Amino acid sequence: MLERAASFAEQRHRLIADNIANIETPGFIPLDLPEDEFHDVLARSLKARDEQPVRTFRLIGNRDIRDDGGLIVRPERSGSILRHGENKVDIDQEMSRLAENGLKFRTFSTLLKKQWTLLRDTISERP
């Protein structure tokens, strides 16, 4: 579960960074990955986890996030309809999403590291 969550956060980070990079691009429409949908997909996949190996999500051409087992989370448009300009990228909103997503990724990574350390210590019979 942690590996999938970290992988999702990594791909979401790429989309948000792409939104920020295109702040000056005329007509650019920012995208974001819906976390609620990811959590629903993850919950369904966890029910079948004993039958399936661990998978990671990959961004496929800024269109959708897929894992090896066919699970898909599609990006949705983000951005503010109140923004009047050449595109709909709200830099404050995107920077906030980027910071929040970065914290989630670091949390998942820290928990994964602790899990692997515990597993390594158990195998090597360290206290």
DRENPA-3360 file (N, C-alpha, C; in nm, 2 decimals, always signed):
BEGIN
1 = MLERAASF = +0.08/-0.12/+0.00/+0.00/+0.00/+0.00/+0.09/+0.13/+0.00 ~ +0.19/+0.12/+0.08/+0.28/+0.24/+0.09/+0.35/+0.26/-0.04 ~ +0.39/+0.16/-0.11/+0.46/+0.17/-0.23/+0.37/+0.23/-0.34 ~ +0.25/+0.19/-0.34/+0.15/+0.25/-0.44/+0.12/+0.39/-0.40 ~ +0.11/+0.42/-0.28/+0.08/+0.56/-0.24/+0.20/+0.65/-0.27 ~ +0.32/+0.61/-0.25/+0.44/+0.69/-0.28/+0.45/+0.70/-0.43 ~ +0.42/+0.60/-0.51/+0.43/+0.61/-0.65/+0.32/+0.70/-0.71 ~ +0.20/+0.70/-0.65/+0.10/+0.79/-0.69/+0.14/+0.94/-0.66;
9 = AEQRHRLI = +0.19/+0.96/-0.54/+0.23/+1.09/-0.50/+0.34/+1.14/-0.60 ~ +0.43/+1.05/-0.64/+0.54/+1.09/-0.73/+0.48/+1.14/-0.86 ~ +0.39/+1.06/-0.92/+0.33/+1.10/-1.04/+0.25/+1.23/-1.03 ~ +0.18/+1.24/-0.92/+0.10/+1.36/-0.90/+0.19/+1.48/-0.89 ~ +0.30/+1.47/-0.83/+0.40/+1.57/-0.82/+0.45/+1.62/-0.96 ~ +0.47/+1.52/-1.05/+0.51/+1.56/-1.19/+0.40/+1.64/-1.26 ~ +0.27/+1.60/-1.24/+0.17/+1.68/-1.30/+0.16/+1.82/-1.25 ~ +0.17/+1.83/-1.12/+0.17/+1.97/-1.05/+0.28/+2.05/-1.10;
17 = ADNIANIE = +0.40/+1.99/-1.11/+0.52/+2.06/-1.15/+0.50/+2.11/-1.30 ~ +0.44/+2.02/-1.38/+0.41/+2.06/-1.52/+0.31/+2.18/-1.52 ~ +0.21/+2.18/-1.43/+0.12/+2.29/-1.43/+0.20/+2.42/-1.40 ~ +0.29/+2.41/-1.30/+0.37/+2.53/-1.26/+0.46/+2.58/-1.38 ~ +0.52/+2.48/-1.44/+0.61/+2.51/-1.56/+0.54/+2.58/-1.67 ~ +0.41/+2.56/-1.68/+0.33/+2.61/-1.79/+0.25/+2.73/-1.75 ~ +0.29/+2.80/-1.64/+0.22/+2.92/-1.59/+0.20/+3.03/-1.70 ~ +0.30/+3.04/-1.79/+0.29/+3.14/-1.89/+0.24/+3.09/-2.02;
25 = TPGFIPLD = +0.21/+2.97/-2.03/+0.17/+2.91/-2.16/+0.02/+2.95/-2.19 ~ +0.00/+3.02/-2.30/-0.14/+3.06/-2.34/-0.23/+2.93/-2.36 ~ -0.35/+2.93/-2.30/-0.44/+2.83/-2.33/-0.42/+2.70/-2.25 ~ -0.31/+2.70/-2.17/-0.28/+2.57/-2.09/-0.39/+2.55/-1.98 ~ -0.43/+2.43/-1.97/-0.53/+2.39/-1.87/-0.46/+2.29/-1.78 ~ -0.45/+2.33/-1.65/-0.38/+2.25/-1.55/-0.45/+2.12/-1.52 ~ -0.38/+2.02/-1.49/-0.44/+1.89/-1.45/-0.39/+1.85/-1.31 ~ -0.47/+1.77/-1.25/-0.44/+1.71/-1.12/-0.50/+1.57/-1.11;
33 = LPEDEFHD = -0.44/+1.49/-1.02/-0.49/+1.36/-1.01/-0.59/+1.36/-0.89 ~ -0.71/+1.30/-0.90/-0.81/+1.30/-0.80/-0.77/+1.20/-0.69 ~ -0.74/+1.25/-0.57/-0.70/+1.17/-0.46/-0.81/+1.07/-0.41 ~ -0.93/+1.12/-0.41/-1.04/+1.04/-0.37/-1.06/+0.92/-0.46 ~ -1.04/+0.94/-0.59/-1.05/+0.83/-0.69/-0.93/+0.73/-0.66 ~ -0.81/+0.78/-0.64/-0.70/+0.70/-0.61/-0.73/+0.61/-0.48 ~ -0.78/+0.67/-0.38/-0.81/+0.60/-0.26/-0.91/+0.49/-0.28 ~ -1.01/+0.52/-0.36/-1.11/+0.42/-0.40/-1.05/+0.30/-0.47;
41 = VLARSLKA = -0.96/+0.33/-0.57/-0.89/+0.23/-0.65/-0.80/+0.15/-0.56 ~ -0.73/+0.22/-0.48/-0.64/+0.15/-0.39/-0.71/+0.06/-0.29 ~ -0.82/+0.10/-0.24/-0.90/+0.02/-0.15/-0.95/-0.11/-0.22 ~ -1.00/-0.09/-0.34/-1.04/-0.21/-0.42/-0.92/-0.31/-0.45 ~ -0.81/-0.25/-0.48/-0.69/-0.34/-0.51/-0.64/-0.40/-0.38 ~ -0.65/-0.34/-0.27/-0.60/-0.40/-0.14/-0.68/-0.53/-0.11 ~ -0.81/-0.53/-0.15/-0.89/-0.65/-0.12/-0.84/-0.77/-0.19 ~ -0.78/-0.74/-0.31/-0.72/-0.85/-0.39/-0.57/-0.87/-0.38;
49 = RDEQPVRT = -0.51/-0.80/-0.28/-0.36/-0.79/-0.28/-0.30/-0.93/-0.25 ~ -0.36/-1.02/-0.19/-0.30/-1.15/-0.16/-0.28/-1.23/-0.29 ~ -0.36/-1.20/-0.39/-0.35/-1.27/-0.52/-0.26/-1.20/-0.62 ~ -0.22/-1.07/-0.59/-0.15/-0.99/-0.69/-0.02/-0.94/-0.63 ~ +0.09/-0.93/-0.71/+0.21/-0.87/-0.67/+0.20/-0.72/-0.65 ~ +0.29/-0.66/-0.58/+0.30/-0.52/-0.56/+0.32/-0.45/-0.70 ~ +0.25/-0.34/-0.72/+0.26/-0.27/-0.85/+0.29/-0.12/-0.82 ~ +0.33/-0.06/-0.93/+0.36/+0.09/-0.92/+0.28/+0.16/-1.03;
57 = FRLIGNRD = +0.24/+0.28/-1.00/+0.17/+0.36/-1.09/+0.27/+0.44/-1.18 ~ +0.23/+0.46/-1.31/+0.31/+0.53/-1.40/+0.22/+0.63/-1.48 ~ +0.27/+0.75/-1.50/+0.20/+0.85/-1.58/+0.22/+0.82/-1.72 ~ +0.11/+0.81/-1.80/+0.12/+0.77/-1.94/+0.08/+0.90/-2.02 ~ +0.17/+0.98/-2.06/+0.15/+1.09/-2.15/+0.05/+1.20/-2.09 ~ +0.06/+1.23/-1.96/-0.02/+1.32/-1.90/-0.17/+1.29/-1.91 ~ -0.21/+1.17/-1.94/-0.35/+1.14/-1.96/-0.40/+1.05/-1.85 ~ -0.33/+0.95/-1.81/-0.38/+0.87/-1.70/-0.26/+0.80/-1.63;
65 = IRDDGGLI = -0.29/+0.75/-1.51/-0.20/+0.68/-1.43/-0.24/+0.54/-1.43 ~ -0.15/+0.45/-1.47/-0.18/+0.31/-1.47/-0.08/+0.23/-1.39 ~ -0.12/+0.11/-1.34/-0.03/+0.02/-1.28/-0.02/-0.10/-1.36 ~ +0.06/-0.20/-1.33/+0.08/-0.32/-1.40/-0.04/-0.41/-1.41 ~ -0.13/-0.39/-1.31/-0.25/-0.47/-1.31/-0.37/-0.41/-1.37 ~ -0.36/-0.30/-1.44/-0.47/-0.24/-1.52/-0.55/-0.14/-1.44 ~ -0.50/-0.11/-1.31/-0.57/+0.00/-1.24/-0.54/+0.13/-1.30 ~ -0.64/+0.22/-1.32/-0.63/+0.34/-1.39/-0.69/+0.46/-1.30;
73 = VRPERSGS = -0.61/+0.57/-1.29/-0.66/+0.69/-1.23/-0.64/+0.80/-1.33 ~ -0.74/+0.86/-1.38/-0.73/+0.97/-1.48/-0.72/+1.10/-1.42 ~ -0.62/+1.19/-1.48/-0.61/+1.32/-1.43/-0.74/+1.40/-1.46 ~ -0.77/+1.49/-1.38/-0.89/+1.58/-1.41/-0.84/+1.72/-1.41 ~ -0.91/+1.81/-1.48/-0.88/+1.95/-1.49/-0.88/+2.01/-1.35 ~ -0.78/+2.09/-1.32/-0.78/+2.17/-1.20/-0.77/+2.31/-1.24 ~ -0.74/+2.40/-1.16/-0.73/+2.54/-1.19/-0.86/+2.61/-1.16 ~ -0.85/+2.74/-1.16/-0.96/+2.82/-1.11/-1.04/+2.88/-1.23;
81 = ILRHGENK = -1.17/+2.87/-1.23/-1.25/+2.94/-1.33/-1.26/+3.09/-1.31 ~ -1.21/+3.13/-1.19/-1.21/+3.28/-1.16/-1.09/+3.35/-1.22 ~ -0.99/+3.27/-1.26/-0.87/+3.33/-1.31/-0.90/+3.38/-1.46 ~ -0.87/+3.51/-1.48/-0.88/+3.57/-1.61/-0.74/+3.59/-1.67 ~ -0.71/+3.53/-1.77/-0.58/+3.54/-1.83/-0.57/+3.45/-1.95 ~ -0.45/+3.42/-1.99/-0.43/+3.34/-2.10/-0.44/+3.19/-2.07 ~ -0.43/+3.15/-1.94/-0.45/+3.01/-1.90/-0.52/+3.01/-1.77 ~ -0.54/+2.89/-1.71/-0.61/+2.87/-1.59/-0.52/+2.83/-1.47;
89 = VDIDQEMS = -0.39/+2.84/-1.49/-0.30/+2.80/-1.38/-0.30/+2.91/-1.27 ~ -0.34/+2.86/-1.15/-0.33/+2.95/-1.03/-0.21/+2.91/-0.95 ~ -0.10/+2.99/-0.96/+0.03/+2.96/-0.90/+0.02/+2.93/-0.75 ~ -0.06/+3.01/-0.68/-0.08/+2.99/-0.54/-0.14/+2.85/-0.51 ~ -0.24/+2.81/-0.58/-0.31/+2.69/-0.57/-0.21/+2.57/-0.60 ~ -0.14/+2.59/-0.71/-0.04/+2.48/-0.75/+0.07/+2.46/-0.66 ~ +0.12/+2.57/-0.60/+0.23/+2.56/-0.51/+0.18/+2.50/-0.38 ~ +0.06/+2.53/-0.34/+0.00/+2.46/-0.22/-0.01/+2.31/-0.24;
97 = RLAENGLK = -0.06/+2.27/-0.36/-0.08/+2.13/-0.39/+0.06/+2.06/-0.39 ~ +0.16/+2.13/-0.45/+0.29/+2.08/-0.46/+0.35/+2.05/-0.32 ~ +0.34/+2.15/-0.23/+0.39/+2.13/-0.10/+0.32/+2.02/-0.02 ~ +0.19/+2.02/-0.03/+0.11/+1.91/+0.04/+0.15/+1.77/-0.02 ~ +0.16/+1.76/-0.15/+0.19/+1.64/-0.21/+0.33/+1.59/-0.17 ~ +0.42/+1.69/-0.17/+0.56/+1.66/-0.12/+0.57/+1.60/+0.02 ~ +0.49/+1.66/+0.11/+0.48/+1.61/+0.24/+0.43/+1.47/+0.25 ~ +0.33/+1.44/+0.17/+0.27/+1.30/+0.16/+0.38/+1.21/+0.11;
105 = FRTFSTLL = +0.45/+1.25/+0.01/+0.55/+1.16/-0.05/+0.66/+1.13/+0.05 ~ +0.70/+1.23/+0.12/+0.81/+1.21/+0.22/+0.76/+1.12/+0.34 ~ +0.63/+1.13/+0.37/+0.58/+1.05/+0.48/+0.57/+0.90/+0.43 ~ +0.52/+0.88/+0.31/+0.52/+0.75/+0.25/+0.66/+0.69/+0.24 ~ +0.75/+0.77/+0.20/+0.89/+0.72/+0.18/+0.95/+0.68/+0.32 ~ +0.93/+0.76/+0.42/+0.98/+0.74/+0.55/+0.92/+0.61/+0.61 ~ +0.79/+0.59/+0.59/+0.73/+0.47/+0.64/+0.78/+0.35/+0.57 ~ +0.80/+0.36/+0.44/+0.85/+0.25/+0.36/+0.99/+0.21/+0.40;
113 = KKQWTLLR = +1.08/+0.31/+0.43/+1.21/+0.29/+0.48/+1.21/+0.22/+0.61 ~ +1.12/+0.26/+0.70/+1.11/+0.19/+0.83/+1.07/+0.04/+0.81 ~ +0.98/+0.02/+0.72/+0.93/-0.11/+0.69/+1.04/-0.20/+0.64 ~ +1.12/-0.15/+0.54/+1.23/-0.23/+0.49/+1.34/-0.25/+0.59 ~ +1.36/-0.15/+0.67/+1.47/-0.17/+0.78/+1.42/-0.28/+0.88 ~ +1.30/-0.28/+0.91/+1.25/-0.38/+1.00/+1.26/-0.52/+0.94 ~ +1.22/-0.53/+0.81/+1.23/-0.65/+0.74/+1.38/-0.70/+0.73 ~ +1.47/-0.61/+0.70/+1.61/-0.64/+0.69/+1.67/-0.69/+0.83;
121 = DTISERP = +1.63/-0.62/+0.93/+1.68/-0.65/+1.07/+1.62/-0.79/+1.11 ~ +1.50/-0.82/+1.07/+1.44/-0.94/+1.10/+1.51/-1.06/+1.03 ~ +1.54/-1.04/+0.90/+1.61/-1.14/+0.83/+1.75/-1.16/+0.88 ~ +1.82/-1.06/+0.92/+1.96/-1.07/+0.97/+1.96/-1.10/+1.12 ~ +1.84/-1.11/+1.18/+1.83/-1.14/+1.32/+1.90/-1.04/+1.41 ~ +1.89/-0.91/+1.37/+1.94/-0.80/+1.46/+1.83/-0.76/+1.55 ~ +1.86/-0.72/+1.67/+1.76/-0.67/+1.77/+1.70/-0.54/+1.72;
% end
